[in-house]
Amino acid sequence: MGPLERLRKEWFILGIVLVIAVARLEPGVGVKGGPLKPEITITYIAVSAIFFNSGLSLKTELADGGLHATSRVFCCNFNQSCWWE
C-alpha cells in the first residue's frame, strides 16, 4: 500500500489530527464570541446535524406504517396545542 493510498484510507483520522493541530496553534478561533461563534454553532447547528445524521442511519425496515402515522399525528397535535396556548 503506497503513501497516497494510505492517506486516502485514513482521511478522517488525518483530518482530526489536522484540526487539533490548527486549534493548538490558533485557539482564539474557537473561543466564546470568536469568529466561529461556538455558542450558536455547537448549541444548535452541530447538535441538529448529529441528530439528522443519526436519523439517516436508521433502518427503514423497522419503521412500520402504523407507527409512522401514529407518531405524525401525535407530533402534529402536540405542536399545534403548544402553539395555540
C-alpha positions in Angstrom: 0.0 0.0 0.0 1.5 3.3 -1.1 1.6 6.5 0.9 -1.1 8.2 -1.2 -3.4 5.2 -0.9 -2.8 5.1 2.8 -3.7 8.8 3.1 -7.0 8.2 1.2 -7.8 5.4 3.5 -7.1 7.3 6.8 -8.5 10.6 5.7 -10.8 11.0 8.7 -8.1 10.4 11.3 -5.7 12.7 9.5 -8.4 15.4 9.3 -8.9 15.2 13.1 -5.2 15.5 13.7 -5.0 18.5 11.4 -7.9 20.2 13.1 -6.4 19.6 16.6 -3.1 21.0 15.4 -4.7 24.1 14.0 -6.7 24.6 17.2 -3.5 24.3 19.2 -1.8 26.9 17.0 -4.7 29.3 17.0 -7.0 28.8 19.9 -8.7 32.2 19.6 -10.8 31.0 16.7 -13.0 28.7 18.8 -13.2 30.9 21.9 -16.6 32.1 23.0 -17.5 35.2 21.0 -14.9 34.3 18.4 -15.3 34.0 14.6 -16.8 30.5 14.8 -19.4 31.6 17.4 -19.4 28.3 19.2 -22.3 29.3 21.4 -24.5 29.2 18.3 -22.8 26.7 16.0 -22.3 24.0 18.7 -25.5 24.5 20.5 -27.8 24.4 17.5 -26.1 23.5 14.2 -23.8 20.7 15.4 -26.5 19.1 17.6 -29.0 19.2 14.8 -26.5 17.7 12.3 -25.7 14.9 14.7 -29.4 14.0 15.2 -30.1 14.4 11.4 -27.2 12.1 10.6 -28.4 9.5 13.2 -31.8 9.6 11.7 -30.4 8.9 8.2 -28.7 5.8 9.5 -31.9 4.2 10.9 -33.1 1.1 9.1 -36.3 1.8 7.2 -37.4 -1.8 7.6 -38.1 -1.1 11.3 -40.5 1.8 10.5 -43.9 0.3 10.1 -46.7 2.3 8.5 -48.9 2.4 11.7 -46.0 3.5 13.9 -45.2 6.3 11.4 -48.8 7.5 11.2 -49.2 7.4 15.0 -46.0 9.4 15.6 -47.0 12.0 12.9 -50.5 12.5 14.4 -49.0 12.8 17.9 -46.4 15.3 16.9 -48.8 17.4 14.8 -51.4 17.6 17.6 -48.7 18.2 20.3 -47.1 21.0 18.3 -50.4 22.7 17.5 -51.5 22.5 21.1 -48.3 24.2 22.1 -48.7 27.0 19.5 -52.2 27.9 20.5 -51.8 28.4 24.2 
